[in-house]
Amino acid sequence: MTNRHVKSINALLVLLSSVMLLNGCSGANESNETVAEQSTAVAEPKVMAYARFVPERNDDFAWENDKVAFRVYGPAAPLKGHSSGVDAWLKRVDYSIIDKWYKNHINGISYHIDHGEGYDPYHTGISRGVGGSAVWVNGTAYAPHSYKSYKILESGGDNVVFNLVYEWYTPLGIVKESKTISLPLGSQLYTVNSEFTLNDKPASLPIVIGVATHDEKAEAFFNEETGRISTWEDFDGQGLGTGALVEPSLVKEIKHIASDVKDESHIWIFTQSNEQGKLSYQAGFAWQAAGDISTNDQWQEYLDNISK
């Protein structure tokens, strides 16, 4: 083989190596671009029944489904101005918003302003909010400040189930309430299965379930035959219906009691836990802007049909 032949072969090898290197670099760039695109892609919001402990916001505990969202105050909430009432978060989207709204809140974007998904204009304070419970003694509702412990039993799918434990002093003694709460997709109402003890023993106690009337800004309604109490109120031009249901046979009385004291006006269902300390009920809301229930009549009909 001559030197000329050797030089030709070497030149050909160099050319082939260059082509292979260029092709390899092109593939690497395409791969890197794909990874970059994947890393910047935003996950689709998930439609789910969901609950979460929120230590970054005073130990709130929040839950939601595709229709409604709620939260209660936790042990870190200030004693003044807070209680165990249930707050309503009004949502107009079916996907989960709890994590997003809390993250935005921490970053200075208020969930008290509607940015297109809904907002929290509902004031709970020391009221019972949407279906909070209390022990009724001598004309006074005795309720705890906040839950002592929580346990999430099911979350992230078609149903959310969790347990909150409350303990507080009453004129009757030390009351403990273990509330197992569930909320499936598609429902405006959460269900509560409570077990009460008095001084650590199961007890039949005088219990009230309350819905706040916001110092009488809300209209109050009821139907003893279906065990229903409800309200209808205007928030920024949109109606909000709240309500609670107890098995009609367990309803002893329904009373709408107004008060001059802020947050103490409610419509109440008076009932009783059984000898094992057990009591079940439902509570929730519907917001006109969400598009499902737009009038007070529709809201009352929805609640009464659930009872039936």
N, C-alpha and C positions, 0 to 999 in steps of 0.2 A: 504494500500500500504506500502510495507516495505521500509526501508532506502536504500536497495540495488536497488529497482526499481526506487526510486527517483533519485539516483545517475546516473543510466543508462539513464534516460530521460534527465537529465541536460547535461550529456556528449553528447547525440545526438543533443540537441539544440545548444550547443557550436560548434559542427562540422558543422551543417547546416549554422550557422551564418558566420563561417569562409569561407565556400564555396561561400556564397552570397557576402561576402565582396571582395573575390578574383575576382569573376566575375565582380563585379562593378568596381573594379580598372582596370581590363583589358579593359572594355568598355570605361572608362574615358581615358585611355592611347591611345586607338584607335582613340577616338574623338579628343584628343589633337594633335595626329600625323596628322590627316586629316586637322585640322585647320592650323597646321604649314606648311603642304604641300601647302595648298591654299594660305597662306600668302606669300610664297616664289615663287609662280608661276608667270611667266612673261606674261603680257597681249600680245596677238597677235597684231602686227602692223595693223593699220586700213587703208584700201584703201578708200580715201574720197577726196572730194574737200573742201579745208580748208583755212581759213585766220586767222591771228592773229596780234594784236598789240604787239610789243616787247619792253617794257620799259627798260628791262635790257640790251638792246643793242642800246642805243642812239635813242630810239623811232622808230626803224625800223617798217615797216609794211610789212608782208610777206604773200604770198598766193601760193597755189599749187593745182594740181590734180594728177592723176596717171601717167602723162607723164612729166610734167614740174613744175618748181617752180620759183617764182620771189620775189623780195623785192625792196622797195623804202626807202629812208632815211626819218627820222622824224625830228621834231623840235629840238631835242637835238643833232642832228648831227653837228659837227663843220662847221662853215661857209666856211672855206677854204677847197677846194678839194672835196666838196659834192654839189649835186644839185638834181633835181627832176627826173633824168633819171631812167630807169627801169633796175635793175640788173637781171641777169639770174643765177639761181642755177641749175646745171646740175645733174640730178638724173637718175640712172639706175635701180631703183626699183619702183614698182607701189604703195607701201604704203607710208603713210605720214611721212615726214622726218623733217619738220620744227622745231617742238618742240625738237626733239632729237638733231639736229645739233646745235641749240642755247644753249641747256643745256650742250652739250659737249664743245662748245666754251667758256662758262662761266667757265667750269672746266679745261680749258687749252688744249682741243683737237680741233685743227683747222679744220674748214670746208673748208679751202683752200687746204686741202690734201684729196685725195680720200682714204677712209678707206673701200671701197667696195660697198658703196651705191651711190657714186657720189661726187661732190665737187663744189666749186665756184672759177674757174680760171678766170672768166669774169670780166674785169675791167670796171667800169662805170664812177667813178669820176664826172667830171662836164659835161660829154657827155649826150646825150639823151638815151644812152643805147639801149634797145630793145623797141622802139616805144614810147619814150617820146615826148610830144608835146611842142610847144613854139609859141609865137607870132612873126611874121617876119616883121620887120620895117627897111626900108632903108638898106637892105642887111645884117641885123643882127638878129639872133634869140635871143629873150628875154624870159627867162624861170625862174620859181620860184626856190627857194632853196629847200623847203620841204613842205609837206602838213601841213595845219593848224588844220584840224580836220579829224576824221574818224568815220565811222559807219558801222558795220557789219550787213547786212540784211539777209544773209543766209550762213550757213557754216556747215560742218560736214557730208554732204550727197553726192548726185550726182552732185551738183552744188554749187559754192560759188559766192556770190554777196555782194559787199560792196561799200561804197562811200568815196572818198577822196576829200577834198576841198583845193584848192590852191589859193593864192592871192599874187599879186606882182605888182611892178611899171614897166611901159613901157613908151616910148615916147608918146604913145597915151593916157595914163592915167592909172588908177588902174584897172587891169584885175583880175577877179575872174573866176576860172574854177572849176566846180563841176563835178567830174568824177565818174560815176557809172560803176564799172568794174565787169565782170562776167567771170567765167571759169568753164565749165562743165567737167565731166570725159570724157576721150577719145580724147580731143582736144589738139593740140599743141599751140593754140592761145587763148589769152584772148580778150574779146570784151570790148570796151570803148564807153560809151554814155556820151558825155560831153555837159555841158551847160556853155557858156561863158557870162560874163557881163563886160561892160566897165563903170567904175564909177557908179556901182550898177544898170545899165540898160542892158537888153539883147542886144547883139550887133553882127553884122556880122563883123568878124575880120579875117585878113590874118593869117592863121594858117599853121605851118609846123609840119609834123610828121617825126621824124628822127630815123635812125638806125646807130649806131656808126660803123666806119670802123677801129677803133683802130689804128689811125695814119697810115692808109693804109696797115696794116698787113692783113686785110680782103679784098677779092675781092667783088666788088659791082655789082649788076645786077638789072634789072627792066623790067617791062612789062606794058606800059601805057594802053593797052587794058583791062587788068585785074586790074589795079590800084595797082600794086605790086612793092615794093622795097625789095631787099634781099641781104644778104651777105653770104659768105662761108669762114671759117677761120679754121686754124689748132691749136688745143690745145693739147699738149703732144701726138701727133700722131693720134688724133681723130678729125674728122671734126665737126664743129659747124655751122649750118645755122641759121641765124636770119632774121626777115622780118616784114613787115607791109603791110596792105591792106586798101585801101579806095575805096568806091564806084567809079568806073571809071568815071562816069559823073561829079564827084566832084573834079577830079584831074585837076589842072590848069597847072602843070608842075612837072617834076621830074628832080632833079639835084644831081649829085655826086660832092660834093665840098670838096676838100682836103685842109688841113691847116697845116702850120708849128707849130701852137700852139697845145700843147698836149690836147687830148680829144675833139678837135673841128672839126675833119674830120668826115663827115657823107654822107650818101645818104639820100635825102630829098624828101618827097611828099609835094608839095605846094597846099594848098586847102583853104577853107573859111567856117567859121561857117555861118549858115543861119540867117535870120532876127530875129529869136527867140534865136539866140546864140547857136544853137544845131549843133553837129557834132559827127558822129560815125565812128569808125574804129576798126581794129583788128591788133594784133601784137603778136609775140611769137618766138619760136625757136625749133630746133630739133638737138639732139646730137647723133652722130654716135654710140657711145658706148651704148646708150640705146637700139639699135637694131631695131628700127622702120624705120628710114630714114638714109641711109648710104652714099648718094652721093649728090652733089650739084644739079644735074639734078632732082633727086627725090624730093628734097626740093622745087625747083622752080615749079615742077609739082603739088606738094601738095598745095602750095599757090594759084596757078592759078586755080586749081579745086575748091578750097574753094570759090574763087571769082565767078566762074561760077555757 
